[in-house]
């Protein structure tokens, strides 16, 4: 982890010009590793059971969490007046406001993207249906064909299973499965209502319906 760098500047100020970093008193340090595990910027390494700030400029300007959690107060930082003085001298708030606008714009874009993804996820563009009943004299497949004529929908993967040919002739219930889909990647939920109604009118049973 030694040598890993985080940011070259802090709100436009070169990070090397900001003397904000931890100082570890090696004689006081008990090697508890709290600073090492708490810091998310790879500032520390443990060497001979002591914390060493190997990447001091990785430290987030103004952060002193490691010093706060150190149980023996082995870590110290410069006075915070240093940061306030830098803010005034470099007049960073013009830069900060621009950074805030950019951050807000990214957040709004992320929200819009999430809403769009949710809207897409809620669309139903393909559904698998399973229907049971007697199909022979009902001309059900022809009615399905008529239902989609001139419309952006289709029935695919049709599979009709009958117990026996003789059984089908004697009106033994058969099993039909198919997928309802949009040919233009549009929502099919309203159309599905028509398919269900067609199934009902033919005295068939909708066994299952599952979005794909």
C-alpha positions in Angstrom: 0.0 0.0 0.0 3.0 2.3 0.4 3.1 4.8 -2.5 -0.7 4.8 -3.1 -1.8 8.3 -3.8 -5.4 9.7 -3.5 -5.7 13.3 -4.6 -3.1 15.9 -5.9 -5.2 18.9 -4.8 -7.7 20.0 -2.2 -10.2 22.4 -3.7 -7.6 23.7 -6.0 -4.8 23.9 -3.5 -1.8 21.5 -4.2 -2.0 18.9 -1.5 1.7 19.1 -1.0 1.3 22.7 0.1 -1.1 21.7 3.0 0.8 20.4 6.0 -2.2 18.5 7.4 -1.2 14.9 8.3 -0.9 12.8 11.4 2.2 12.6 13.6 2.6 9.3 15.5 4.5 9.2 18.8 6.1 5.7 18.4 7.0 5.5 22.1 3.4 6.0 23.1 1.9 3.8 20.3 0.8 0.4 21.6 0.2 -1.2 18.1 -3.6 -1.6 18.6 -4.1 -1.1 14.8 -7.2 1.1 15.3 -5.7 3.9 13.1 -4.6 1.4 10.5 -8.0 -0.2 10.2 -10.1 2.9 10.6 -8.3 5.0 7.9 -9.7 4.4 4.5 -7.0 6.3 2.6 -4.0 4.0 3.2 -2.2 6.6 5.3 -0.9 4.0 7.7 1.1 0.8 7.7 2.1 -1.3 10.7 5.8 -1.7 11.1 7.3 -3.6 14.0 3.9 -3.4 15.8 3.9 0.4 15.5 1.7 2.6 13.3 3.6 4.5 10.7 2.1 7.3 8.5 3.7 6.1 5.2 1.4 8.1 3.0 0.8 11.3 5.1 -0.5 13.4 2.1 -3.2 10.8 1.5 -4.9 12.1 4.7 -8.1 13.9 4.1 -7.6 17.6 5.0 -9.4 18.3 8.2 -9.9 14.6 9.2 -8.5 13.6 12.5 -10.6 10.4 13.2 -7.5 8.3 13.8 -6.4 10.7 16.6 -9.9 10.6 18.0 -10.0 6.8 18.3 -6.4 6.3 19.4 -6.8 4.9 23.0 -3.4 6.3 24.2 -3.4 9.7 22.3 -0.3 8.7 20.3 -1.5 10.6 17.2 -1.6 14.4 16.8 -2.5 16.8 14.1 -1.8 20.5 13.4 -4.2 23.1 14.9 -7.3 23.6 12.8 -6.5 27.2 12.4 -4.1 26.1 9.7 -7.1 25.0 7.5 -9.1 28.1 8.2 -6.1 30.2 7.2 -5.7 28.3 4.0 -9.4 28.7 3.1 -9.0 32.5 3.5 -5.7 32.9 1.7 -6.6 30.8 -1.3 -10.2 32.0 -1.4 -11.4 28.4 -2.1 -15.1 29.0 -1.8 -15.5 29.9 -5.5 -13.9 26.6 -6.3 -16.0 24.8 -3.7 -19.3 26.3 -5.1 -18.4 25.0 -8.5 -17.5 21.6 -7.1 -20.8 21.6 -5.3 -22.7 22.3 -8.5 -20.9 19.5 -10.3 -21.6 17.1 -7.4 -25.3 18.1 -7.4 -25.5 17.6 -11.1 -24.0 14.2 -10.8 -26.4 13.3 -8.1 -29.4 14.5 -10.1 -28.2 12.5 -13.1 -27.8 9.4 -11.0 -31.3 9.9 -9.6 -32.7 10.4 -13.1 -30.9 7.3 -14.3 -32.2 5.3 -11.3 -35.8 6.4 -12.1 -35.4 5.5 -15.7 -34.0 2.1 -14.8 -36.9 1.6 -12.4 -39.4 2.5 -15.1 -37.8 0.0 -17.5 -37.7 -2.7 -14.8 -41.5 -2.2 -14.3 -42.3 -2.7 -17.9 -43.7 -6.1 -18.9 -42.5 -6.9 -22.5 -42.7 -10.7 -22.3 -44.9 -13.1 -20.3 -45.2 -16.9 -20.2 -48.7 -18.2 -20.0 -50.0 -21.7 -19.5 -53.6 -22.6 -20.4 -55.6 -25.8 -19.9 -58.8 -26.9 -21.5 -60.4 -28.2 -24.7 -59.0 -26.4 -27.8 -60.3 -28.5 -30.7 -63.5 -26.8 -31.7 -62.8 -23.5 -30.1 -60.4 -22.3 -32.8 -58.4 -20.7 -30.0 -55.2 -20.5 -32.0 -57.0 -18.7 -34.8 -58.5 -16.3 -32.3 -54.9 -15.6 -31.0 -53.8 -14.8 -34.5 -56.7 -12.4 -35.0 -55.9 -10.7 -31.7 -52.5 -9.7 -32.8 -53.3 -8.8 -36.4 -51.8 -5.4 -37.2 -50.6 -4.9 -33.7 -47.1 -4.8 -32.1 -47.6 -8.1 -30.3 -46.9 -11.7 -30.9 -47.3 -15.2 -29.4 -44.2 -17.3 -29.5 -42.9 -20.7 -28.3 -46.4 -22.2 -28.6 -46.5 -25.8 -27.3 -49.8 -27.8 -27.3 -49.8 -31.1 -25.3 -52.6 -33.5 -25.7 -53.0 -36.8 -23.8 -53.7 -38.8 -26.9 -55.1 -38.1 -30.4 -58.3 -40.0 -29.5 -58.5 -38.2 -26.3 -58.3 -34.9 -28.1 -61.1 -36.0 -30.4 -63.2 -36.8 -27.4 -62.6 -33.4 -25.9 -60.2 -34.5 -23.2 -58.6 -31.3 -21.7 -55.2 -30.4 -23.2 -52.4 -28.1 -22.2 -51.2 -25.1 -24.2 -48.2 -22.9 -23.2 -46.9 -19.8 -25.0 -45.1 -16.5 -24.5 -46.8 -13.2 -25.1 -44.3 -10.6 -26.3 -44.0 -7.1 -27.7 -42.4 -6.8 -31.2 -41.5 -3.2 -30.4 -40.2 -3.6 -26.8 -43.3 -1.9 -25.4 -45.3 -2.7 -22.3 -47.8 -5.5 -22.9 -49.8 -5.3 -19.7 -53.0 -3.9 -21.3 -52.7 -6.5 -24.1 -52.4 -9.2 -21.5 -55.8 -8.2 -20.2 -57.2 -8.9 -23.7 -55.5 -12.3 -23.7 -57.0 -13.2 -20.3 -60.4 -12.2 -21.5 -60.1 -14.3 -24.6 -59.1 -17.3 -22.4 -62.1 -16.7 -20.2 -64.6 -16.4 -23.1 -63.4 -19.7 -24.5 -64.0 -21.5 -21.2 -60.4 -22.2 -20.7 -58.3 -22.1 -17.5 -55.3 -19.8 -17.1 -53.0 -22.1 -15.1 -50.1 -19.7 -14.7 -48.8 -16.4 -15.9 -45.2 -15.3 -15.3 -43.2 -12.3 -16.4 -40.0 -13.1 -18.2 
